[in-house]
């Protein structure tokens, strides 16, 4: 036969079990799972956005494979676009006239072996206002990354997925990513070595001593 303490304990357990199992609109649920399901109704993802950071930026939407995102519009930033504004005559004729001051004779191509790449690898002399692929396909200047992808396929896949390259604003949606030419000079794509902006003066002295300066 149960004593009073045991009866009180059973009553307390019964009351607790009723309270825990009770579910109503007041916020009490049968289980944690029920509560999560109820609270998540109408939830559509994160509420933060990069929209305000992208204001005033000229962007275009692209779709590459299963990825759709935005990139900076480029043609509007090219000072001498369209190219045919100057390239109205064959190169051997334009070299000596006044327009040669605006020409590109000072450009040095340091991208690949000269046997594998020259100006005509990306530029079509018969269609200056567009780029050209290795197979001769017309490529819009806004999609110059398609030329890079011909050789740099692994970097291109990483870029499409968001693992390579910088973002225009933040990581929050909508996604806007820099293209290859926003970070790399297409004629000399490698980055020059340089010291950090802030370098400890002691480190500078040690390096000078090592170099014998």
C-alpha positions as CSV (number, residue, x, y, z in Angstrom):
1,X,0.0,0.0,0.0
2,X,1.4,3.4,-1.0
3,X,2.1,6.1,1.6
4,X,1.2,9.7,1.3
5,X,4.6,10.7,-0.2
6,X,4.3,8.2,-3.0
7,X,0.8,9.4,-3.7
8,X,1.9,13.0,-3.9
9,X,4.7,12.0,-6.2
10,X,2.4,10.2,-8.6
11,X,0.0,13.1,-8.6
12,X,2.8,15.5,-9.3
13,X,4.1,13.3,-12.2
14,X,0.5,13.1,-13.6
15,X,0.1,16.9,-13.5
16,X,3.5,17.5,-15.1
17,X,2.8,14.9,-17.9
18,X,-0.6,16.7,-18.6
19,X,1.1,20.1,-18.8
20,X,3.9,18.8,-21.1
21,X,1.6,16.9,-23.4
22,X,-0.9,19.7,-23.6
23,X,-0.9,21.6,-26.9
24,X,-2.8,24.7,-27.8
25,X,-2.3,28.0,-29.5
26,X,-0.7,29.4,-26.3
27,X,2.7,27.9,-27.3
28,X,2.6,24.5,-25.6
29,X,3.3,21.4,-27.8
30,X,3.3,17.7,-27.7
31,X,7.0,17.5,-28.5
32,X,10.0,19.6,-29.5
33,X,9.4,18.5,-33.1
34,X,5.9,19.8,-33.0
35,X,7.1,23.1,-31.7
36,X,9.7,23.4,-34.5
37,X,7.2,22.6,-37.2
38,X,4.7,25.1,-35.8
39,X,7.3,27.9,-35.4
40,X,8.8,27.3,-38.9
41,X,5.5,27.8,-40.7
42,X,5.8,30.8,-43.0
43,X,9.6,30.9,-42.7
44,X,11.2,31.7,-46.0
45,X,14.9,31.8,-45.2
46,X,17.2,34.5,-43.9
47,X,15.9,38.0,-43.7
48,X,19.3,39.8,-44.4
49,X,20.0,40.9,-47.9
50,X,22.7,42.6,-50.0
51,X,20.1,44.6,-52.0
52,X,21.0,47.9,-50.3
53,X,24.7,47.3,-50.9
54,X,24.1,46.8,-54.6
55,X,22.3,50.0,-55.2
56,X,23.9,52.1,-57.9
57,X,25.8,49.2,-59.3
58,X,25.3,48.2,-63.0
59,X,24.6,44.5,-62.9
60,X,23.4,41.9,-65.4
61,X,21.9,38.5,-64.7
62,X,23.6,35.4,-66.1
63,X,22.9,31.7,-66.0
64,X,25.7,29.2,-66.3
65,X,24.7,25.6,-65.8
66,X,22.6,25.3,-62.7
67,X,23.8,28.7,-61.3
68,X,22.0,32.0,-61.8
69,X,23.6,35.2,-60.4
70,X,24.6,38.7,-61.3
71,X,27.8,40.1,-62.5
72,X,29.0,43.7,-63.2
73,X,28.1,45.2,-66.6
74,X,31.5,45.7,-68.3
75,X,31.0,47.4,-71.7
76,X,29.7,50.6,-70.1
77,X,33.0,50.8,-68.2
78,X,35.3,50.4,-71.3
79,X,36.4,53.9,-72.2
80,X,36.7,53.4,-76.0
81,X,33.8,51.0,-76.5
82,X,32.5,50.4,-79.1
83,X,35.8,49.4,-80.7
84,X,34.7,50.2,-84.2
85,X,34.6,53.9,-83.2
86,X,38.3,53.8,-83.8
87,X,38.8,50.5,-85.7
88,X,37.2,51.8,-88.9
89,X,40.2,50.9,-91.1
90,X,42.6,48.0,-91.3
91,X,45.4,48.0,-88.6
92,X,48.2,48.7,-91.1
93,X,46.4,51.9,-92.1
94,X,45.4,53.1,-88.6
95,X,48.8,52.7,-87.1
96,X,50.2,55.9,-88.5
97,X,47.3,58.3,-88.1
98,X,46.3,60.5,-85.2
99,X,44.1,57.8,-83.7
100,X,47.2,55.8,-83.0
101,X,47.5,57.8,-79.7
102,X,44.5,55.9,-78.5
103,X,45.6,52.6,-79.8
104,X,47.0,49.6,-77.9
105,X,50.6,49.4,-79.2
106,X,51.9,49.6,-75.6
107,X,50.1,46.4,-74.5
108,X,52.3,43.5,-73.8
109,X,50.7,40.1,-73.7
110,X,52.0,38.0,-70.8
111,X,49.3,35.4,-70.5
112,X,50.5,32.2,-72.2
113,X,53.3,31.0,-74.5
114,X,53.4,33.2,-77.6
115,X,53.0,30.1,-79.8
116,X,49.7,29.3,-78.1
117,X,48.2,32.8,-77.7
118,X,48.3,36.2,-79.4
119,X,45.9,39.1,-79.8
120,X,43.8,37.2,-82.3
121,X,43.2,34.4,-79.8
122,X,40.5,36.6,-78.2
123,X,40.0,39.5,-80.6
124,X,38.4,39.1,-84.1
125,X,39.9,41.6,-86.5
126,X,36.7,41.4,-88.5
127,X,34.4,42.0,-85.5
128,X,36.1,44.3,-83.1
129,X,33.0,44.9,-81.0
130,X,32.9,41.3,-79.8
131,X,35.4,38.8,-78.5
132,X,36.0,35.5,-80.1
133,X,36.4,31.9,-78.8
134,X,39.1,29.5,-79.9
135,X,36.5,27.9,-82.2
136,X,35.5,31.3,-83.7
137,X,32.3,31.8,-81.7
138,X,31.3,35.4,-81.0
139,X,31.5,36.3,-77.3
140,X,30.0,39.5,-75.8
141,X,32.4,41.6,-73.8
142,X,30.1,41.3,-70.8
143,X,30.7,37.6,-70.9
144,X,34.5,37.6,-71.3
145,X,34.7,34.9,-68.6
146,X,33.7,32.4,-71.3
147,X,37.1,32.9,-72.9
148,X,38.9,32.3,-69.6
149,X,36.8,29.1,-69.1
150,X,38.3,27.6,-72.2
151,X,41.6,26.9,-70.5
152,X,40.8,27.6,-66.8
153,X,37.9,25.1,-66.5
154,X,38.4,24.2,-62.8
155,X,38.6,27.8,-61.8
156,X,35.5,28.5,-63.9
157,X,33.5,25.7,-62.1
158,X,34.6,27.1,-58.7
159,X,33.6,30.6,-59.8
160,X,30.2,29.5,-60.9
161,X,29.6,27.8,-57.5
162,X,30.9,30.8,-55.6
163,X,34.1,29.4,-54.3
164,X,36.5,31.4,-56.5
165,X,36.5,35.2,-56.9
166,X,35.2,38.2,-55.0
167,X,31.6,39.2,-54.3
168,X,30.4,42.6,-55.5
169,X,28.9,43.3,-52.0
170,X,28.3,40.7,-49.3
171,X,27.5,37.0,-49.1
172,X,23.8,37.5,-48.4
173,X,21.5,37.1,-51.4
174,X,21.0,38.3,-54.1
175,X,24.4,36.9,-55.3
176,X,26.5,39.3,-57.3
177,X,30.1,38.1,-58.2
178,X,33.0,39.8,-59.8
179,X,34.2,38.3,-63.1
180,X,37.7,37.2,-64.1
181,X,38.6,40.6,-65.6
182,X,37.4,42.5,-62.5
183,X,40.4,41.1,-60.6
184,X,42.8,39.9,-63.4
185,X,44.3,41.9,-66.2
186,X,43.4,39.7,-69.2
187,X,46.7,40.6,-70.9
188,X,48.8,39.9,-67.8
189,X,46.6,37.9,-65.4
190,X,49.2,37.0,-62.8
191,X,49.4,39.1,-59.6
192,X,52.6,41.0,-58.9
193,X,54.3,40.2,-55.6
194,X,54.1,43.0,-53.1
195,X,54.5,43.6,-49.4
196,X,51.5,43.9,-47.1
197,X,50.2,47.4,-46.7
198,X,51.2,47.3,-43.0
199,X,54.6,45.7,-42.4
200,X,56.5,45.6,-39.1
201,X,59.5,47.8,-39.3
202,X,61.6,45.2,-37.7
203,X,60.8,42.7,-40.4
204,X,61.8,45.2,-43.0
205,X,65.2,45.7,-41.3
206,X,65.7,41.9,-41.1
207,X,65.0,41.4,-44.8
208,X,67.4,44.2,-45.7
209,X,70.1,42.7,-43.6
210,X,69.5,39.3,-45.3
211,X,69.8,40.9,-48.7
212,X,73.0,42.7,-47.6
213,X,71.5,46.2,-47.9
